[in-house]
Amino acid sequence: MTKKLIAKPLIKKIYADLKNEISTNAWNPHLVIILIGEDPAAKYYVENLQKKGMKKGFKVSTKLFDPAISQEQLLNEIEVLNTDSNVHGIMLQKPLPKHLDESEIVMAINPDKDVDGFHPLNMGNLVLDRDGFVPCTPNAVLQILDFYEIETEGKHIVIIGRSDIVGKPLANLLLRKNKTGNATVTVCHSRTKDLPKHTKEADIVIAAIGKAEFVKADMLKESAIVIDVGVNQVEDPEKGYKYVGDVEFEASFEKVKAITPVPGGVGSVTTAMLLSNVLKAFKKCVSS
Ligand SMILES: NC(=O)c1ccc[n+]([C@@H]2O[C@H](COP(=O)([O-])OP(=O)(O)OC[C@H]3O[C@@H](n4cnc5c(N)ncnc54)[C@H](OP(=O)(O)O)[C@@H]3O)[C@@H](O)[C@H]2O)c1
């Protein structure tokens, strides 16, 4: 097995398949991104997604709203998108202004257009192993495990982080009775006692904490496979800033069996999973 589990060959394949399917069928899947305010990182991500999507044959539009938009106005806008048959996927870009109730907004998105996979109906389907939209980052982790033929059956997987968008759905996916499931899963969080004790026992460690290089090499066993979900901006003396993961990369790379890099790992596959979900939403729409 290659030691650095890079996303490039995997996303190349995913994007080629998406582009081919769309052009062969002359389809026009349409994603609408809801962007509220001018957060620079969010804007950068959205512009990038727009470019990437359009190159593969997707229509990607952005609905930009003033940060002062009220809950009611936003819910009305979502209802318009829900009923527009030319819109197949709706993505809510974060962060949201503090006065908005995120959970009510997520609930308002038509579950058949919920390409983030955060609607409770899709989350419920995920837990019950039924068809639905799987959140993009947990799905990206599964795709990496599958692509690099990392066996999960009977393995002890320790996830650090229990968020609704990463840790919780991922734990459920790894419990599924399928090729990327059948694992014994431990979910750790900020109240876990003696975290290194758990990580040292893990065959696979998945870090989704949001703290730069929090997981040190001495917390991992030599045969471990490490999937780093974290994306943290830190100062860089030359470039001003750079992105690092939740795992101390250099020392861990020397020690463990395989590890995903940041950038160039889970994050890149996450974008590909979002566009896959948009195509799935499109197919759902045309078949109904
Ligand atoms: N690559 C991608 O596509 C992608 C997508 C989404 C997120 N991310 C990145 O993934 C990371 C996690 O994101 P998130 O949204 O899941 O974050 P989050 O909602 O802030 O959750 C962080 C989790 O880490 C746990 N945690 C915090 N400090 C800890 C500690 N000292 N020991 C053990 N656990 C600790 C928290 O525990 P408590 O629950 O007890 O507070 C929480 O469950 C971030 O770096 C984010 O940028 C990447």
The ligand as an ORCA input file, in Angstrom:
! r2SCAN-3c Opt
* xyz 0 1
  N     -12.022     17.959      4.841
  C     -13.295     18.308      4.824
  O     -13.978     18.196      3.838
  C     -13.914     18.808      6.084
  C     -15.296     18.926      6.224
  C     -15.813     19.295      7.460
  C     -14.947     19.592      8.481
  N     -13.602     19.526      8.279
  C     -12.634     19.809      9.329
  O     -12.707     18.746     10.266
  C     -12.461     19.234     11.575
  C     -13.654     18.888     12.450
  O     -14.810     19.516     11.924
  P     -16.229     19.437     12.670
  O     -17.133     20.311     11.943
  O     -16.575     18.009     12.873
  O     -15.802     20.131     14.058
  P     -16.656     20.385     15.387
  O     -18.099     20.420     15.110
  O     -15.997     21.539     16.065
  O     -16.345     19.080     16.243
  C     -15.078     18.835     16.778
  C     -15.108     17.584     17.587
  O     -13.805     17.385     18.131
  C     -13.935     17.120     19.531
  N     -12.797     17.629     20.278
  C     -12.438     18.928     20.461
  N     -11.353     18.995     21.260
  C     -11.042     17.731     21.591
  C     -10.029     17.154     22.393
  N      -9.134     17.899     23.054
  N      -9.991     15.810     22.506
  C     -10.887     15.033     21.872
  N     -11.887     15.526     21.079
  C     -11.942     16.860     20.952
  C     -15.196     17.839     19.974
  O     -15.682     17.238     21.155
  P     -17.043     17.745     21.891
  O     -18.164     17.197     21.054
  O     -16.957     17.140     23.221
  O     -16.988     19.242     21.882
  C     -16.103     17.631     18.752
  O     -16.811     16.424     18.828
  C     -12.199     20.740     11.396
  O     -10.803     20.933     11.248
  C     -12.887     21.076     10.092
  O     -12.306     22.184      9.436
  C     -13.078     19.131      7.114
*
